[in-house]
Amino acid sequence: MKLNILVLAAHPDDAELCCGGTIARQISLGYKVGVVDFTKGELGTRGTPEIRMEEAATASEILKLSARENLALADGFFRNDEEHQREVIRVIRKYQPEIVLANAIHDRHSDHGRAAELAADACFLSGLAKIETTLDGKPQQAWRPKAVYHYIQSQFIEPDFIVDISDFWETKVASYRAYKSQVHDPQSKEPETYISTPEFLKLVEARAIELGHAIGAKYGEGFTVRRYPGVNNLFDLI
């Protein structure tokens, strides 16, 4: 299946928390969007890998994704090396996206910045024909996405552009609340974590309000670029 946009994420819930509104908006416009999670988040304090896979499936239905899969890389220990780059190259060539959305270039969680570098390097290498990969025993064709954009996570990074997600805020909220084991639940008996506090979800909304305000919208999601995108029409920037 060819996708228009492929979201690469270190952990299940990264995509929903950081670009769920953008995903929903692009799908509403008729684009096919999929998510590939690198790990099952097995080092997370709360929940289990099995629970998180179930939650990811629920979130995928809410967002109406065209595809979702998990590479089952080692949470906390995956690296930006040839072995892992080839794993990511395979899914890039499998889905042939025009645009890739990837983790923040740096963040509180060390996996996020490392995943950003892994995604960006794999996107470039995927376009080199002499790097040979196979899928289901068949050779894959080289494919390089036209653009790689990085969403913003816990730490604030000044965005290069902002997407208006005002009409899709509720969809975004529903998608990340699908991760019931991770977000705030006053009935939970599990240890409190950084993202399970009620303040964290307030941060998510406050960030969206701040970014939306910058573009005259109610809610927004910000992204950074690795190279300047070009436009054919100045009105595309309005």
Secondary structure, DSSP 8 states (H G I E B T S, - for coil): ---SEEEEESSTTHHHHHHHHHHHHHHHTT--EEEEEEE--TT-SSS-HHHHHHHHHHHHHHHT-SEEEEEEE-TTT--SSHHHHHHHHHHHHHH--SEEEE--SS-SSHHHHHHHHHHHHHHHHTT-TTS--EETTEE------SEEEEE--SS----SEEEE-GGGHHHHHHHHHT-TTTS--TT--S---TTTSHHHHHHHHHHHHHHHHHTTSS-EEEEEESS----S-GGGG-
